[in-house]
Amino acid sequence: MGGQSSRGFKAEKTRTLVGHKDTVSCCAFSPDEKLLATCSCDHTILVWKLKTCRVKFHLKEHQDDVTACAFSPNSTALLTSGRDCRVIVWDVQQTGEYVVKLRVHAGPVLHCSWAPDSLVKFASASEDKTAILWDIEESARKPKKLRLEAHTGIIYQVCFSPDNVVVATCSEDRTVRIWNRSSGKKVSKLVDPTGRILTCQFSCDGTFIACVSESQIVRLWNVALGEVINVLEGFHSKPVTCCAVFPAGGYIATGAGDKSIAMWDVSVQPAKVVHRLVAHTDWIQTLQFSRTGKYLASGSSDKIVYIWT
């Protein structure tokens, strides 16, 4: 599907990355846009050089599915989480070795996120119904931990707001909770009546948060007012699994079980699809824009990663 330009994004598939032996669960671009990390249910992480599409590091330390990955703000380290209940920090600048390995959660760790303003602070979310804010500045062996406890179900994802003031978590209990990053105190709660909330992501200016529930619908919530301001619906024929907010604003990409990716213009109501991206042969599991919006990476149960520009 054609449509208006997404500020330079043409929705063209330009690169194909093949290397994983199982579902690609997450992908992340380094802030300098030189690397792409992909993690998989094959228990490994691949760190790719974007310029050559060659593997720089093949990281093997997790003992179960690797669920998420995130780069440090300076692009030199990679944070990963896994169903083995571990959170690991890797050196992806020189050695490809892990430098920190943490195991505190009582259940599988489903997501991790790095604070945009710090090289030593990050977050993890777990099936144990808690999220943890980590600080390894003083000691990697005995890091400071701030545990976020209020959800009554599995926490699927945790993300920092662009201004680093709050953290959002989404859960099986049908809520998104907003927390003060410094104190860990609850700020607000958003409730989705349709089901568990699988993913959440702040807009680039932090004014709204995009939430994917177990349906074909994505809701955009005004963070300050706690109200739904737009709804993305009527395109995907199977449940939406993931979304990615375009860094320059105005657009959101969604991936679904119907094997397609849609680029939505969310500056209008109702939101409308301006691009349809089709290449994968199985459920889309992860979407990620690069920092400038030049690239979009998609990962799928078909074990393949595509890069779109």
C-alpha positions, -999 to 999 in steps of 0.1 A, spaced: 0 0 0 13 34 -9 3 66 8 18 97 22 55 96 30 64 88 66 90 116 67 116 98 45 106 62 53 97 45 21 87 11 35 111 -8 12 127 -40 23 165 -35 18 182 -62 39 176 -98 50 194 -112 81 194 -150 84 212 -166 114 188 -176 141 175 -212 145 142 -203 162 117 -174 166 132 -139 167 118 -124 199 133 -89 199 156 -66 180 174 -34 189 194 -8 170 224 8 187 220 46 192 248 53 167 229 31 141 260 10 134 248 -23 150 216 -43 153 211 -69 180 186 -97 175 177 -122 202 159 -155 198 142 -185 213 174 -204 202 189 -190 234 214 -167 216 219 -131 206 234 -120 173 250 -86 170 251 -75 134 271 -48 116 245 -28 97 269 -16 70 279 -52 60 251 -73 74 277 -95 90 276 -109 125 300 -91 148 293 -112 179 273 -144 186 265 -142 223 258 -174 242 252 -174 279 214 -176 284 201 -211 291 166 -205 278 147 -183 254 162 -148 252 133 -124 255 146 -89 249 176 -67 243 186 -31 246 217 -10 239 234 14 263 231 51 253 268 50 241 263 19 220 291 0 237 271 -24 259 240 -46 253 214 -56 279 195 -89 275 169 -108 294 158 -144 293 134 -170 305 163 -184 326 155 -156 350 187 -137 341 196 -102 331 230 -99 314 251 -70 303 275 -76 274 305 -57 260 297 -53 223 324 -28 215 354 -51 219 351 -85 234 316 -98 230 319 -112 266 294 -106 294 304 -82 321 275 -84 344 251 -113 351 222 -108 375 196 -132 388 171 -118 413 137 -124 398 118 -154 409 105 -161 374 114 -157 338 125 -122 328 103 -111 298 117 -77 290 145 -53 297 151 -16 290 181 7 293 177 42 308 183 67 280 204 90 302 226 65 320 253 39 314 246 21 347 208 21 351 183 -2 335 151 -21 341 137 -56 339 102 -71 340 93 -106 350 66 -133 353 71 -129 390 47 -98 387 75 -74 396 98 -50 377 132 -39 390 151 -7 384 188 -15 385 218 7 393 253 -9 389 273 23 393 288 13 427 289 -24 423 280 -49 396 280 -77 421 258 -59 446 238 -35 425 212 -12 439 176 -24 432 143 -7 433 115 -32 430 82 -21 415 53 -41 431 16 -35 424 6 -56 394 -14 -87 401 -3 -106 370 28 -112 348 46 -80 337 53 -82 300 73 -51 294 90 -21 310 100 12 294 114 45 303 98 78 293 119 100 270 125 126 298 135 98 322 111 110 348 88 79 348 87 43 339 58 23 325 50 -14 329 23 -34 312 8 -66 325 -15 -96 323 -37 -78 348 -50 -55 320 -32 -24 333 -3 -1 325 12 14 356 33 46 355 60 48 382 82 76 394 117 65 383 135 79 413 112 68 441 95 38 426 61 52 437 30 47 416 20 77 396 -11 65 377 -28 34 362 -44 28 328 -69 0 325 -77 -18 292 -110 -37 296 -104 -59 266 -76 -81 280 -40 -83 291 -16 -57 278 14 -72 260 35 -42 250 37 -5 258 59 23 243 61 60 249 58 85 221 90 105 213 77 135 233 64 113 261 28 127 258 12 94 249 19 57 253 10 31 227 -4 -1 242 -10 -35 225 -36 -57 241 -45 -92 231 -67 -81 202 -64 -65 168 -64 -31 184 -37 -7 196 -47 21 219 -29 54 224 -33 68 259 -26 104 269 -3 99 298 -12 130 318 -50 126 314 -52 88 314 -75 89 284 -75 71 251 -68 96 223 -66 74 193 -73 38 183 -55 17 156 -80 -9 143 -96 -24 113 -65 -35 94 -49 -66 109 -69 -99 106 -51 -115 136 -39 -103 170 -14 -75 170 18 -86 187 41 -55 187 44 -19 178 71 7 173 68 45 175 84 65 147 111 87 164 101 119 146 65 114 157 32 111 138 35 74 128 34 40 145 43 6 130 23 -25 141 31 -62 136 6 -90 139 -2 -127 136 -14 -121 100 23 -118 90 20 -82 80 33 -48 92 13 -17 90 25 19 92 -2 42 107 -6 79 105 -17 87 140 -18 125 135 -54 120 123 -85 104 139 -91 77 133 -56 67 126 -51 54 90 -27 29 74 -3 46 49 21 16 43 17 -21 43 49 -42 46 47 -78 37 76 -103 35 75 -125 66 59 -160 64 49 -163 101 38 -142 130 56 -108 135 71 -108 170 92 -76 172 95 -42 155 121 -15 162 130 18 146 165 31 147 171 63 166 167 86 135 139 66 120 161 57 90 156 19 96 129 -4 108 138 -39 118 112 -67 120 116 -101 135 93 -131 132 86 -167 141 100 -175 106 135 -169 122 143 -141 98 150 -104 104 142 -78 77 154 -42 76 131 -17 60 140 19 49 
